[in-house]
Amino acid sequence: MHPDLAARSRITSKPINSKLNMAKENDLPALCSLHDFLKQDFDFVIVGGGTAGLAVAARLSENPNIHVGVLEAGKAHVGDPLISIPALHGKTSKNPKYDWMHNTVPQVCHLKGLLRT
């Protein structure tokens, strides 16, 4: 199990009990260990908690009879202002604490053989 793998269970539009950080009494916490996540039965598991993954999870979970799990790689930066304040998002770029730092080589554009960087 990768230590930076975070698991989220059941996206819900209902208020979360802040004391327990639970969506409903019998649900997992919004963030849990992979071990606890794998003990659950889900109707759908969304891999990737980016914009598209969370939009799909939110739509699926509109049906209260559907149990949705979301897997996301990386640490949970709960309460980190660089994550929670949109205006600070640019400060996460090129920072290995937040950015996977994947690089690529310049790609040749197939329109007239132009080089794009």
C-alpha positions in Angstrom: 0.0 0.0 0.0 1.5 3.4 -1.0 1.6 5.7 2.0 0.5 8.7 -0.1 -2.7 7.1 -1.3 -5.8 8.7 0.2 -9.2 7.2 0.0 -12.5 9.1 0.2 -15.9 7.5 0.7 -19.4 8.5 -0.3 -19.6 12.0 -1.6 -22.8 13.5 -0.2 -24.6 16.8 -0.3 -25.9 16.4 3.2 -24.2 18.3 6.0 -21.2 16.5 7.5 -21.1 16.0 11.2 -18.0 18.0 12.0 -17.2 16.2 15.2 -17.0 12.8 13.5 -16.2 14.0 9.9 -18.8 11.6 8.7 -21.4 12.0 5.9 -23.8 9.6 7.7 -23.5 7.6 10.9 -22.6 4.3 9.0 -20.4 5.9 6.4 -16.6 6.0 6.4 -15.0 9.4 7.3 -14.5 11.7 4.3 -10.8 10.6 4.4 -9.8 7.2 5.5 -7.0 4.7 5.1 -6.8 2.5 2.1 -7.2 -0.5 4.4 -10.6 0.8 5.7 -11.6 1.8 2.2 -11.1 -1.7 0.9 -13.4 -3.2 3.6 -16.4 -1.4 2.1 -18.7 -2.4 -0.7 -19.2 0.3 -3.4 -21.5 0.4 -6.4 -19.0 2.6 -8.1 -15.3 3.4 -7.4 -14.0 6.6 -9.1 -10.2 6.6 -9.6 -9.0 10.2 -9.4 -10.5 13.0 -7.3 -9.9 15.7 -9.9 -12.6 17.9 -11.3 -14.1 15.3 -13.6 -13.8 12.4 -11.1 -15.5 14.4 -8.4 -18.2 15.6 -10.8 -19.0 12.0 -11.7 -19.0 10.9 -8.1 -21.3 13.8 -7.1 -23.8 12.9 -9.8 -23.8 9.2 -9.0 -24.2 9.9 -5.3 -27.4 12.0 -5.9 -29.1 8.6 -5.7 -29.1 7.8 -1.9 -29.2 4.1 -2.8 -25.8 4.2 -4.6 -22.6 4.0 -2.5 -19.7 5.8 -4.3 -16.0 5.6 -3.4 -13.3 7.9 -4.6 -9.6 7.0 -4.7 -7.1 9.8 -4.9 -3.3 9.7 -4.9 -1.2 12.0 -2.9 -1.4 13.3 0.6 -4.5 15.0 2.0 -3.6 18.6 2.5 -6.6 19.3 4.8 -6.6 22.9 6.0 -3.6 23.9 3.8 -4.2 27.4 2.5 -2.4 26.7 -0.7 -5.1 24.1 -1.4 -8.2 25.7 0.1 -7.7 29.3 -1.2 -8.1 29.4 -5.0 -6.0 32.5 -5.4 -2.9 30.6 -3.9 -3.2 27.7 -6.3 -0.3 29.0 -8.5 2.1 28.6 -5.6 1.7 24.8 -5.8 3.1 24.5 -9.3 6.7 23.2 -9.4 6.6 22.5 -5.7 7.2 18.7 -5.0 5.0 18.8 -1.9 2.0 19.4 -4.2 3.2 18.6 -7.8 4.2 15.2 -9.1 6.9 17.1 -11.1 6.3 15.0 -14.3 8.2 16.4 -17.3 8.0 15.7 -21.0 10.1 16.5 -24.0 9.0 19.2 -26.5 6.5 17.8 -28.9 6.5 18.3 -32.7 3.3 19.7 -33.9 2.1 17.8 -36.9 0.8 20.9 -38.5 3.7 22.1 -40.7 6.2 20.3 -38.4 6.3 23.2 -35.9 8.0 22.6 -32.5 5.8 23.3 -29.5 7.3 23.8 -26.1 
